[in-house]
């Protein structure tokens, strides 16, 4: 093993968390003399997903924001709620744009090395070693975005709902879409007694992402999503003449699984593998940004990097929400209607960003007061 196989930090996974962490490390002079390797089997050259988030200010990502909106609609079987987002903007970034920006900036750094290999294991028994199919590398600390195998195999008390979806980006001949208004959730089209909704992001007056989403425990075959998307376009958007120019699909865990217990002195779990995806919604972009900042603070203060990454009270709120969806999955429409009918969108954004006041949290919990939530609350204690 040569010196080129030893690094101060190894980041496993060049996704959202890994690249945001690498960008933050290289933007701070404190780490200018630290060698950093990013290891991933994929070169990240395709648009494999989009990330959406909200914020009130300009940010470091504005140059790659694909589109932003100031208005939204929430639609149930019997009600439409129009939402003015100000001072927030709802923004979407295409993964390929994020990957390209991150890689371009990181490749300018002399202390960064990209390694395109598949990681098979991390060994802490002697020296902290990352093993790939081709090589082994030693690190002083490892940031690992892989989901622990125990999440899939262990019998535990955690609740796991899957947010699974497929979307079509469609293009129309005539100007149809209001490109300053997103449809955040439309519950009118359902797949039985389950929490399902349609999400519409208009990128222009002639182009939009139309996505059919489930919050439940079992995924469906691809043609099921396609059938509902096609029906929504025809029956609710009233569009008959269009072309599909791109598709995307994905699965996001919504869970209270204790990912944080897999952190050690030498290994910090990050991203989905670290429990950084918001359990009640599946949003991750801004949460990742905040947790990366906390990791940097911890390292510079000579603390364990994983310290204070998880806010326990919000994890409890998420657990109550997930318990209701697990036991009474059809309640999703009612839950979100209560959220947006009885609370301002600004309050909800602060709550979902884990920046709300205690008063706001009590108000939100009270808006969901029902026998279902009472049962779920006591079951999670």
Rosetta blueprint (number, residue, H / E / L):
1 X L
2 X L
3 X H
4 X H
5 X H
6 X E
7 X E
8 X E
9 X E
10 X E
11 X E
12 X E
13 X L
14 X L
15 X L
16 X H
17 X H
18 X H
19 X H
20 X H
21 X H
22 X H
23 X H
24 X H
25 X H
26 X H
27 X L
28 X L
29 X H
30 X H
31 X H
32 X L
33 X L
34 X L
35 X L
36 X E
37 X E
38 X E
39 X E
40 X L
41 X L
42 X L
43 X L
44 X L
45 X L
46 X L
47 X L
48 X L
49 X L
50 X E
51 X E
52 X E
53 X E
54 X E
55 X E
56 X L
57 X L
58 X L
59 X L
60 X L
61 X L
62 X H
63 X H
64 X H
65 X E
66 X E
67 X E
68 X E
69 X E
70 X L
71 X E
72 X E
73 X E
74 X E
75 X E
76 X L
77 X L
78 X L
79 X L
80 X E
81 X E
82 X E
83 X E
84 X E
85 X L
86 X L
87 X L
88 X L
89 X E
90 X E
91 X E
92 X E
93 X E
94 X E
95 X H
96 X H
97 X H
98 X H
99 X H
100 X H
101 X H
102 X H
103 X H
104 X H
105 X H
106 X H
107 X L
108 X L
109 X L
110 X L
111 X L
112 X E
113 X E
114 X E
115 X E
116 X L
117 X L
118 X L
119 X E
120 X E
121 X E
122 X E
123 X E
124 X L
125 X L
126 X L
127 X L
128 X L
129 X E
130 X E
131 X E
132 X E
133 X L
134 X L
135 X L
136 X E
137 X E
138 X E
139 X E
140 X E
141 X E
142 X E
143 X E
144 X E
145 X L
146 X L
147 X L
148 X L
149 X H
150 X H
151 X H
152 X H
153 X H
154 X L
155 X L
156 X L
157 X L
158 X L
159 X L
160 X E
161 X E
162 X E
163 X E
164 X E
165 X E
166 X E
167 X E
168 X E
169 X E
170 X E
171 X E
172 X E
173 X L
174 X L
175 X L
176 X L
177 X L
178 X L
179 X L
180 X L
181 X E
182 X E
183 X E
184 X E
185 X E
186 X E
187 X L
188 X L
189 X L
190 X L
191 X L
192 X L
193 X L
194 X L
195 X E
196 X E
197 X E
198 X E
199 X E
200 X E
201 X E
202 X E
203 X L
204 X L
205 X L
206 X L
207 X E
208 X E
209 X E
210 X E
211 X E
212 X E
213 X E
214 X E
215 X E
216 X E
217 X L
218 X L
219 X L
220 X L
221 X L
222 X H
223 X H
224 X H
225 X H
226 X H
227 X H
228 X H
229 X H
230 X H
231 X H
232 X H
233 X H
234 X H
235 X H
236 X L
237 X L
238 X L
239 X L
240 X L
241 X L
242 X E
243 X E
244 X E
245 X E
246 X E
247 X E
248 X E
249 X E
250 X E
251 X E
252 X E
253 X E
254 X E
255 X E
256 X L
257 X L
258 X L
259 X H
260 X H
261 X H
262 X H
263 X L
264 X L
265 X L
266 X L
267 X E
268 X E
269 X E
270 X L
271 X H
272 X H
273 X H
274 X H
275 X L
276 X L
277 X L
278 X L
279 X L
280 X L
281 X L
282 X L
283 X L
284 X L
285 X H
286 X H
287 X H
288 X H
289 X H
290 X H
291 X H
292 X H
293 X H
294 X H
295 X H
296 X H
297 X H
298 X H
299 X H
300 X H
301 X L
302 X L
303 X L
304 X L
305 X L
306 X L
307 X L
308 X L
309 X L
310 X L
311 X L
312 X H
313 X H
314 X H
315 X H
316 X H
317 X H
318 X H
319 X H
320 X H
321 X H
322 X H
323 X H
324 X H
325 X H
326 X H
327 X H
328 X L
329 X H
330 X H
331 X H
332 X H
333 X H
334 X H
335 X H
336 X H
337 X H
338 X H
339 X H
340 X H
341 X H
342 X H
343 X L
344 X L
345 X H
346 X H
347 X H
348 X H
349 X H
350 X H
351 X H
352 X H
353 X L
354 X L
355 X L
356 X L
357 X L
358 X H
359 X H
360 X H
361 X H
362 X H
363 X H
364 X H
365 X H
366 X H
367 X H
368 X L
369 X L
370 X L
371 X H
372 X H
373 X H
374 X H
375 X H
376 X H
377 X H
378 X H
379 X H
380 X H
381 X L
